[in-house]
Amino acid sequence: MSKRFTVGVVATAAALALTVTGLGVPASAEPTTVRTFTVVAEDGFSADAALAAIRSAGGTVVSRTDEVGVFQVTSDRADFATKATAAAALIGAAEQKAIGRKPKLDRVEQEHLLAVAAAKGAGKQRGKKLDPLDDKLWGLEMIRADKARKIEPGDRRVTVGVLDTGVDAAHPDIAPNFNWALSRNFAPDIPEIDGECEVASCLDPVGTDDGGHGTHVAGTIGAAANGFGLSGVAPKVSLVNLKGGQDSGYFFLNPVVNALLHAGRSGLDVVNMSFYVDPWLYNCTANPADSPEAQAAQRATIRAMKRALTYAHNRGVTLVGALGNNHEDLGAPRTDVSSPNYGDVAPYPREIDNDSCWDLPAEGPHVISVSSVGPSGKKADYSNYGTEQTAVAAPGGWFRDGFGTDTFRTDANMILSTYPKKVLQEEGAVDEAGNIVPGAETFVFRECKANGQCGYYTYLQGTSMAAPHASGVAALIVSRYGKPQGRGGFGLAPNLVEKHLLRTATERACPEPRLQTYTNEGRPAEFDAYCDGSVDFNGFYGHGIIDAYAAVTAPLRR
C-alpha cells in the first residue's frame, strides 16, 4: 500500500458523491474564487433531488456518476460545503485543495534508499527460470508460481485491472500483455502536487506511469514470460491500466470510484488495489476530533466506497487489496496521527473507534485483503495484520529480513519488478543516457534487446507488493476454471475465486512466542505484533500464504 506516494448494496442510482482532499471551510458565506468539490447523495434520494440540493447550496455539477451517485461540483460560495452537508439529500462534500508539495520517497516501500545497508548483495541465485531476472524473484518460488505456469500460465481473455498510478505500456515486459482497449485514466494531474502537466489537458495518455508504483504492481501480476527481463505470476493474462492515483501517489475518491465502475461495466476479472483513499487513513462516521464537515466527508467516502466495490463485485470483478503498511492490528487500531494528509488542515491526533472507522478499500466489502511476508515467511515488520481483515498472506518483501545472516538488510529481500525509466531518472538512479548510476546497481537492473530497446527493474517492498502476487493467483484461477459468459465473455464468479484462493493457500501457524518483537531489526515497541488465531486461520497469515500451484491443480468446489 503506497503513500508516496473499506460496506453494502448499491442503493439508488444517485446514492452518493465526494472526493477527499481538503476540508477546511470558512464560516463566511461571501463569494470567493471557484473551488472544486466532490459531493455524495444520501440513500433514498433521487438524482434530481441531489442535483437540486447541490444547486441550492450554490454548486454547479460538472460531472456525475449515477451508479453510485458521485457528483463533481464547482462553487464560488465559501459556505458551499456547510450548506451541502446540511441538505437532507446529500451526505457531505469535500474540497480539492492543493498543498503545494510532492511527496518524497515512500518511507516503507523504498526503505533501502533511506537507510544505510549493512550488505547489499544480490541474494542467492536460484535455479534457471524462464526469464533472465527470474532467479531474483523469490516470491514466485515461495508461492510456487514457477511450477503453476507449466500447467496454467494465464489466459489472454482474463483481464486484470491495475488501479494505481498508471502502467508503462512501453516497457518490454508489459507491452505484450497490455490491453489498450479497456485501459483508462481517471485521475488528471494536479500540478501543485504532481508537478507540471505533461500534456495540455493534464490527463496523461493511457499507457503511461509518472509515479512508477503501478508499473511495479503490474509486472508482478503479469510481466510476460518472453525470455527477457523477468516474468509475473500470471505471464499470459491481459493487463488493464486503471489510473486512479495521482503521479505523486495520492488516491482520491472520485477517480477510484470511477475506475471501479469502469471495471464493472467492462467485465474485468480482477482488480488490484494497492493504496488507501486519501486524505484519511481511517474514515470514521463521527469521530469527535473531526469537524462536522470532515465527519460528513468521511461518511460520504465510506458510503461511496461500499457502493462502488459492491457494484464491481456484482458484475464479476474479484477485488484484491493491500492490507496496509502501518504495522497495526486493524481490529484494534492505534491513534491516527497522519490524517488528513492532504489539504490546508494539518494532521492531528484522532482516537480510532474500530466499530465506526474503516481503512478503505482494505476493509471494504468483497475485498480480499493481503498481508506481507519476507523471504523467511515471517510477517514483515511494517505489515498490518489481525483476524478481522487478513484474508491471506503473500510475498511483499522485507528489507530487514534475515537477522543474523548475511542477507540481513539487503535489497534482494524485497520484490523486484518492472519500473519506468523516466521515474528512475527522476529519482537519480538512472542517468540521462539511460545508464544505471554508480551505487544503484544493487537495486536497479536494465535488460536490453538487440534493437536497443531496454527495460528497467527495481526493488520495492510493502503490502502493495504482496497484493499483486494474490491478484496474479486470482487471475490464474479464472484462467484455469473460468467459463464462457455472455457475448464472447469469459470469467468466474468472484465468490468462487475467493473461496478457491483461500482454500488452496498454504496454512501457516502463528510463530512462538505469539507476541513478535522486531527489536533485532531495529524497531521500537510500537512494532510489536501479537498473532491471534489457529493454524488454519490467524491474524498474521489469514488462511495461509497463497499457493499458485495448488490453486491451478486443486479441483474447484462450486
C-alpha distance (Angstrom), angle and dihedral (degrees) to the residues before:
residue distance angle dihedral
M1 . . .
S2 3.73 . .
K3 3.74 135.7 .
R4 3.79 96.6 168.5
F5 1.51 77.6 86.5
T6 19.56 117.6 -11.9
V7 6.40 153.9 178.3
G8 4.28 157.1 42.6
V9 3.79 151.2 -25.1
V10 3.79 123.6 -34.5
A11 3.77 101.6 -102.8
T12 3.78 121.6 -170.8
A13 3.78 121.1 -1.2
A14 3.81 88.3 -108.0
A15 3.75 99.4 42.7
L16 3.78 100.8 140.2
A17 3.79 155.8 -18.7
L18 3.85 136.1 -167.5
T19 3.76 143.5 124.3
V20 3.76 127.0 -154.2
T21 3.74 121.5 -126.8
G22 3.79 122.8 101.0
L23 3.78 123.5 7.7
G24 3.79 107.9 -177.5
V25 3.83 112.4 119.6
P26 3.82 122.7 -173.3
A27 3.79 115.3 -129.5
S28 3.80 92.1 -131.8
A29 3.79 119.1 95.3
E30 3.80 92.4 -154.0
P31 3.82 114.8 127.7
T32 3.79 115.2 -100.5
T33 3.80 137.0 169.0
V34 3.80 119.0 -41.8
R35 3.80 111.9 -87.1
T36 3.81 133.8 -173.7
F37 3.81 125.0 -123.9
T38 3.76 139.2 174.0
V39 3.81 113.7 -137.5
V40 3.82 130.2 -166.6
A41 3.80 124.8 -152.3
E42 3.79 121.2 -133.1
D43 3.81 121.5 -112.3
G44 3.77 115.6 -88.1
F45 3.80 96.5 25.8
S46 3.78 124.1 113.3
A47 3.77 124.6 -123.8
D48 3.81 89.1 -109.1
A49 3.81 91.1 55.2
A50 3.80 91.5 49.3
L51 3.79 92.1 47.9
A52 3.81 91.2 49.4
A53 3.81 90.8 51.0
I54 3.80 91.3 49.9
R55 3.80 91.4 51.1
S56 3.80 91.6 46.2
A57 3.80 89.5 54.0
G58 3.78 89.9 53.5
G59 3.80 100.7 -99.1
T60 3.79 134.4 133.9
V61 3.80 118.5 -147.8
V62 3.79 111.6 -132.2
S63 3.82 98.0 172.2
R64 3.81 137.6 4.1
T65 3.80 138.7 -163.4
D66 3.78 104.6 -157.6
E67 3.82 97.3 -175.4
V68 3.78 89.6 69.1
G69 3.79 100.4 13.7
V70 3.78 99.4 -115.0
F71 3.80 116.3 159.0
Q72 3.78 127.6 -171.8
V73 3.77 107.9 -149.5
T74 3.78 138.2 -175.4
S75 3.79 123.8 -156.8
D76 3.78 139.8 169.3
R77 3.82 91.2 -156.9
A78 3.79 114.5 109.5
D79 3.82 89.6 -152.9
F80 3.81 96.8 47.6
A81 3.83 95.8 112.6
T82 3.80 91.7 48.9
K83 3.81 92.6 49.6
A84 3.81 92.5 45.2
T85 3.80 91.4 51.2
A86 3.82 90.3 50.7
A87 3.82 93.2 52.0
A88 3.82 113.8 101.6
A89 3.82 92.3 -141.0
L90 3.81 93.4 55.2
I91 3.80 132.9 64.5
G92 3.78 96.6 -159.1
A93 3.78 148.9 -64.5
A94 3.76 135.9 -118.4
E95 3.74 127.6 -160.8
Q96 3.77 125.7 -132.2
K97 3.79 105.0 -129.8
A98 3.74 123.7 169.1
I99 3.78 120.0 -135.4
G100 3.79 97.5 -159.2
R101 3.77 101.1 -119.0
K102 3.77 140.4 96.2
P103 3.82 115.3 -139.5
K104 3.76 116.8 -110.7
L105 3.79 125.8 -133.6
D106 3.80 113.8 -35.4
R107 3.78 106.3 -103.5
V108 3.81 94.0 -143.6
E109 3.77 105.3 33.8
Q110 3.82 94.7 43.4
E111 3.80 97.9 32.8
H112 3.80 90.5 133.8
L113 3.82 89.8 64.4
L114 3.79 92.3 50.1
A115 3.80 96.6 47.7
V116 3.78 136.2 59.0
A117 3.79 106.8 -112.5
A118 3.77 118.1 -137.5
A119 3.80 87.8 -150.4
K120 3.77 130.9 1.9
G121 3.78 102.3 -167.3
A122 3.76 122.6 157.0
G123 3.79 90.6 -116.4
K124 3.79 126.8 -122.9
Q125 3.77 117.0 -37.4
R126 3.79 114.8 -118.8
G127 3.76 130.8 -154.3
K128 3.80 118.9 -63.1
K129 3.79 111.9 -78.5
L130 3.78 135.1 -172.3
D131 3.81 96.2 -85.3
P132 3.82 129.7 38.6
L133 3.81 97.5 -111.8
D134 3.80 95.8 42.2
D135 3.80 90.0 97.0
K136 3.81 86.8 72.7
L137 3.82 93.8 53.2
W138 3.80 101.4 93.8
G139 3.80 87.9 162.4
L140 3.81 92.6 66.2
E141 3.79 89.5 51.3
M142 3.81 93.6 47.0
I143 3.81 92.7 55.2
R144 3.83 92.8 37.1
A145 3.79 93.0 -120.6
D146 3.81 88.4 142.4
K147 3.82 88.4 64.3
A148 3.79 96.0 37.5
R149 3.80 93.7 60.1
K150 3.81 91.0 61.6
I151 3.81 86.3 65.8
E152 3.80 101.5 28.1
P153 3.82 120.9 7.6
G154 3.79 92.6 170.4
D155 3.78 137.1 -83.6
R156 3.80 120.9 -100.4
R157 3.83 88.9 -137.2
V158 3.81 89.8 63.9
T159 3.80 111.1 91.8
V160 3.80 124.4 -157.4
G161 3.78 118.2 -166.6
V162 3.79 117.2 -146.7
L163 3.81 103.5 -154.5
D164 3.75 97.3 -165.7
T165 3.82 146.0 93.8
G166 3.81 91.9 -46.7
V167 3.80 137.1 -78.6
D168 3.79 125.6 -101.1
A169 3.81 100.4 -129.2
A170 3.81 91.4 -176.8
H171 3.79 92.2 66.3
P172 3.82 107.8 111.2
D173 3.81 92.1 -130.3
I174 3.82 93.4 48.1
A175 3.81 101.3 39.3
P176 3.86 97.3 72.8
N177 3.82 91.4 57.3
F178 3.80 101.6 33.9
N179 3.83 116.6 122.0
W180 3.79 107.7 -148.6
A181 3.81 95.8 177.1
L182 3.81 95.9 62.1
S183 3.81 100.3 33.2
R184 3.81 119.1 107.1
N185 3.81 141.1 172.5
F186 3.82 114.1 -134.0
A187 3.82 98.6 167.7
P188 3.81 117.9 72.7
D189 3.79 115.0 -158.1
I190 3.80 117.2 -93.7
P191 3.82 103.4 -148.9
E192 3.80 95.2 -152.9
I193 3.80 91.1 63.4
D194 3.80 105.2 15.9
G195 3.78 98.5 43.8
E196 3.77 127.4 -123.5
C197 3.82 114.5 -13.9
E198 3.78 113.6 -104.8
V199 3.83 92.0 -147.1
A200 3.80 131.9 33.4
S201 3.81 94.1 -109.9
C202 3.84 91.8 49.4
L203 3.82 86.5 -132.2
D204 3.79 103.8 117.8
P205 3.80 116.2 -137.2
V206 3.79 118.2 -97.5
G207 3.78 111.2 -94.1
T208 3.79 96.9 40.3
D209 3.79 130.5 107.3
D210 3.78 120.3 -170.9
G211 3.80 92.6 173.7
G212 3.81 101.4 51.4
H213 3.81 96.5 -146.2
G214 3.82 95.3 97.8
T215 3.79 94.2 49.3
H216 3.81 90.6 51.9
V217 3.81 90.4 50.8
A218 3.81 92.1 46.6
G219 3.80 92.8 52.3
T220 3.79 92.9 54.1
I221 3.80 90.2 51.0
G222 3.77 100.6 44.8
A223 3.80 119.7 -9.4
A224 3.80 106.3 158.6
A225 3.80 120.7 -99.2
N226 3.79 92.8 -133.4
G227 3.77 105.5 137.0
F228 3.79 89.5 -96.0
G229 3.80 133.2 97.2
L230 3.77 109.2 -29.4
S231 3.81 139.0 -40.0
G232 3.79 135.2 -126.0
V233 3.80 133.6 -128.4
A234 3.82 91.2 -95.5
P235 3.82 103.6 26.2
K236 3.81 97.7 179.2
V237 3.80 103.6 46.8
S238 3.79 123.8 103.0
L239 3.80 119.7 -100.9
V240 3.81 119.6 -144.9
N241 3.78 121.8 -162.3
L242 3.82 110.9 -137.1
K243 3.78 102.1 176.0
G244 3.79 104.5 -160.1
G245 3.80 98.3 142.4
Q246 3.77 130.6 76.7
D247 3.79 120.9 -114.5
S248 3.81 86.6 -109.5
G249 3.81 91.6 57.6
Y250 3.82 101.1 -103.5
F251 3.82 117.4 135.3
F252 3.80 115.0 -156.8
L253 3.77 126.8 -167.2
N254 3.79 102.8 -113.6
P255 3.84 97.1 54.9
V256 3.82 91.4 42.9
V257 3.81 92.8 50.9
N258 3.79 92.4 46.9
A259 3.81 91.2 49.0
L260 3.82 91.6 51.9
L261 3.78 91.6 49.0
H262 3.79 91.0 49.8
A263 3.81 89.1 50.7
G264 3.81 90.1 53.9
R265 3.80 95.1 44.8
S266 3.81 92.5 46.5
G267 3.80 95.2 48.6
L268 3.80 97.6 -119.8
D269 3.79 113.5 179.2
V270 3.81 101.3 -147.1
V271 3.80 134.6 13.2
N272 3.80 122.2 -163.9
M273 3.83 117.1 -151.2
S274 3.80 114.2 -171.4
F275 3.82 99.8 169.6
Y276 3.79 145.0 58.3
V277 3.79 125.1 -118.0
D278 3.80 111.0 -99.6
P279 2.95 146.3 -97.2
W280 3.83 97.1 21.8
L281 3.80 121.5 58.8
Y282 3.81 84.5 -160.6
N283 3.79 123.4 22.6
C284 3.80 109.2 -146.4
T285 3.80 129.2 -169.2
A286 3.81 96.5 -137.4
N287 3.78 113.4 -6.7
P288 3.84 107.2 178.6
A289 3.81 90.8 -139.8
D290 3.82 90.9 61.9
S291 3.78 129.0 81.7
P292 3.85 118.0 -113.0
E293 3.81 89.8 -105.3
A294 3.82 91.8 50.3
Q295 3.81 90.9 48.4
A296 3.81 90.6 51.5
A297 3.80 91.4 47.9
Q298 3.80 91.5 53.0
R299 3.81 92.9 46.8
A300 3.78 87.7 53.2
T301 3.81 91.4 49.8
I302 3.80 91.5 51.2
R303 3.80 92.1 49.5
A304 3.80 93.6 44.5
M305 3.79 94.7 49.8
K306 3.82 93.1 46.1
R307 3.77 90.5 53.7
A308 3.79 96.8 42.8
L309 3.81 93.7 48.2
T310 3.79 91.3 46.8
Y311 3.80 90.9 47.6
A312 3.80 91.4 54.5
H313 3.83 93.2 43.6
N314 3.80 92.6 50.2
R315 3.79 88.6 54.2
G316 3.78 95.2 54.6
V317 3.81 104.3 -88.7
T318 3.81 118.6 141.5
L319 3.81 105.7 -145.8
V320 3.81 120.8 -148.4
G321 3.80 122.6 -176.6
A322 3.80 138.9 -175.2
L323 3.81 111.5 -115.2
G324 3.81 93.8 -139.9
N325 3.78 140.7 -103.4
N326 3.81 100.8 -110.6
H327 3.86 95.6 105.2
E328 3.81 94.1 -127.9
D329 3.78 141.8 121.5
L330 3.80 103.8 -106.2
G331 3.79 88.6 -150.5
A332 3.81 90.6 59.9
P333 3.81 106.4 27.1
R334 3.78 123.3 -169.1
T335 3.79 125.5 -125.7
D336 3.80 109.0 -65.5
V337 3.80 109.7 -126.2
S338 3.82 98.0 163.9
S339 3.82 102.4 67.4
P340 2.91 136.3 135.1
N341 3.78 90.9 28.7
Y342 3.81 94.9 177.8
G343 3.78 136.0 45.6
D344 3.80 134.7 35.1
V345 3.81 96.3 -53.4
A346 3.80 113.9 87.0
P347 3.82 119.2 -132.7
Y348 3.81 114.4 -87.9
P349 3.84 134.9 -176.7
R350 3.80 114.9 -81.1
E351 3.81 123.1 -177.7
I352 3.81 105.4 -137.2
D353 3.81 119.5 -136.7
N354 3.79 106.9 -156.3
D355 3.81 93.1 -150.6
S356 3.80 95.2 57.2
C357 3.81 104.8 28.2
W358 3.80 129.8 75.2
D359 3.79 135.9 -166.2
L360 3.81 101.7 -142.3
P361 2.99 134.3 -113.6
A362 3.84 92.2 -0.9
E363 3.81 92.8 63.3
G364 3.80 94.6 38.3
P365 3.81 126.0 113.7
H366 3.81 118.9 -77.0
V367 3.82 93.4 6.8
I368 3.82 117.3 138.2
S369 3.81 100.7 -144.0
V370 3.79 117.7 -152.4
S371 3.82 129.5 -155.9
S372 3.79 123.3 -157.0
V373 3.81 133.3 -114.3
G374 3.79 133.0 -176.4
P375 3.81 127.8 -132.0
S376 3.82 90.9 -79.2
G377 3.81 90.6 57.1
K378 3.79 90.8 -115.3
K379 3.81 117.9 135.8
A380 3.76 107.6 -96.2
D381 3.80 111.4 -111.7
Y382 3.84 93.1 -121.6
S383 3.81 96.6 48.2
N384 3.79 121.5 110.2
Y385 3.80 114.3 -129.3
G386 3.82 143.5 168.8
T387 3.79 140.0 131.1
E388 3.79 91.2 -101.1
Q389 3.80 97.2 69.8
T390 3.81 113.3 3.3
A391 3.81 108.3 110.1
V392 3.80 100.4 167.1
A393 3.78 140.5 -16.9
A394 3.79 127.9 -125.0
P395 3.80 140.6 174.3
G396 3.79 108.1 -73.2
G397 3.77 99.6 154.2
W398 3.77 130.9 -111.2
F399 3.79 119.9 -147.6
R400 3.82 91.5 -163.2
D401 3.81 96.3 50.8
G402 3.79 120.5 120.1
F403 3.80 100.5 46.1
G404 3.79 109.3 -171.3
T405 3.80 93.7 24.7
D406 3.80 134.6 85.5
T407 3.81 89.8 -103.4
F408 3.82 93.2 66.1
R409 3.79 112.3 123.6
T410 3.79 95.4 1.1
D411 3.78 128.3 143.4
A412 3.80 91.1 -127.1
N413 3.82 89.4 69.8
M414 3.79 87.7 71.9
I415 3.81 133.2 70.7
L416 3.79 119.3 -83.4
S417 3.80 116.3 -152.2
T418 3.78 145.6 143.0
Y419 3.81 119.9 -58.6
P420 3.82 136.3 177.7
K421 3.80 116.0 -101.1
K422 3.81 90.2 -139.9
V423 3.80 92.7 60.1
L424 3.80 92.7 46.7
Q425 3.79 88.1 52.5
E426 3.80 91.2 50.7
E427 3.80 89.2 49.8
G428 3.79 90.7 51.6
A429 3.81 97.4 -116.3
V430 3.82 95.4 110.3
D431 3.79 125.5 40.6
E432 3.79 130.0 -134.0
A433 3.79 91.9 -90.0
G434 3.80 91.5 54.2
N435 3.79 96.5 -104.8
I436 3.79 122.8 137.2
V437 3.79 108.5 -111.0
P438 3.82 120.8 -122.8
G439 3.80 110.7 -85.0
A440 3.81 94.5 27.9
E441 3.81 96.9 77.4
T442 3.81 92.4 96.9
F443 3.79 94.8 59.2
V444 3.82 105.2 25.5
F445 3.81 124.9 60.3
R446 3.77 132.4 -174.0
E447 3.80 128.5 -159.5
C448 3.81 120.9 -173.9
K449 3.79 133.5 -167.5
A450 3.77 126.3 -137.1
N451 3.82 89.4 -99.6
G452 3.79 90.4 58.8
Q453 3.80 96.7 -105.3
C454 3.79 109.5 141.0
G455 3.77 135.5 -164.3
Y456 3.81 125.0 -155.6
Y457 3.79 129.8 -148.4
T458 3.79 135.2 -174.4
Y459 3.79 142.4 177.5
L460 3.81 123.2 -104.4
Q461 3.81 132.8 162.5
G462 3.81 134.9 -155.3
T463 3.77 143.8 90.1
S464 3.82 81.6 -74.9
M465 3.80 85.7 71.6
A466 3.83 94.3 42.8
A467 3.82 95.4 54.1
P468 3.84 95.6 59.1
H469 3.81 90.5 54.5
A470 3.82 86.9 58.1
S471 3.81 91.6 43.8
G472 3.80 89.1 53.1
V473 3.81 91.6 52.5
A474 3.81 90.2 46.9
A475 3.82 88.0 53.7
L476 3.81 90.3 51.0
I477 3.81 89.5 52.1
V478 3.80 91.2 53.0
S479 3.81 90.0 45.5
R480 3.80 92.6 50.8
Y481 3.79 100.7 40.9
G482 3.80 105.4 19.4
K483 3.80 122.3 120.3
P484 3.80 134.5 -151.1
Q485 3.79 110.4 -86.4
G486 3.79 131.8 -170.4
R487 3.78 119.8 -34.5
G488 3.76 103.6 -5.5
G489 3.77 92.6 -34.8
F490 3.77 127.7 139.9
G491 3.79 131.1 -166.1
L492 3.78 152.8 106.4
A493 3.79 129.6 -111.1
P494 3.83 111.0 -93.9
N495 3.80 92.3 -129.2
L496 3.81 89.7 58.3
V497 3.79 92.2 46.8
E498 3.79 91.9 51.0
K499 3.81 93.8 45.4
H500 3.81 91.8 50.7
L501 3.80 93.8 44.9
L502 3.81 91.5 52.7
R503 3.81 94.8 41.8
T504 3.80 93.9 52.3
A505 3.80 96.3 45.3
T506 3.81 115.1 114.1
E507 3.79 108.2 -107.0
R508 3.78 114.6 -125.5
A509 3.78 124.5 -172.3
C510 3.78 124.6 -133.7
P511 3.80 113.4 -90.0
E512 3.77 121.4 -107.0
P513 2.90 120.8 -88.5
R514 3.77 90.6 38.0
L515 3.78 90.9 -147.5
Q516 3.77 101.9 75.8
T517 3.78 120.0 -161.0
Y518 3.77 126.1 -165.5
T519 3.79 99.3 -158.4
N520 3.81 91.9 120.8
E521 3.79 87.0 57.7
G522 3.79 90.8 52.0
R523 3.79 98.3 -103.3
P524 3.83 125.7 138.7
A525 3.81 124.3 -123.2
E526 3.82 90.3 -88.9
F527 3.82 86.6 77.7
D528 3.83 93.6 57.0
A529 3.81 108.7 122.4
Y530 3.81 130.1 -166.2
C531 3.79 116.5 -149.1
D532 3.79 110.8 -144.7
G533 3.79 125.4 -173.6
S534 3.80 142.4 42.2
V535 3.78 136.7 -64.7
D536 3.81 92.4 -89.5
F537 3.80 94.3 47.3
N538 3.80 131.6 10.9
G539 3.78 142.0 148.4
F540 3.80 97.9 -98.7
Y541 3.80 100.9 46.2
G542 3.79 105.3 15.1
H543 3.82 106.1 -156.2
G544 3.79 89.9 -11.3
I545 3.79 143.2 -81.5
I546 3.79 110.3 -43.7
D547 3.83 116.5 -102.1
A548 3.79 117.2 -158.1
Y549 3.81 94.7 -172.9
A550 3.81 93.5 52.0
A551 3.80 89.1 45.3
V552 3.82 93.0 58.8
T553 3.83 97.0 38.5
A554 3.82 104.1 40.8
P555 3.81 114.0 86.0
L556 3.78 115.6 -104.7
R557 3.80 114.2 -113.3
R558 3.77 111.7 -149.1
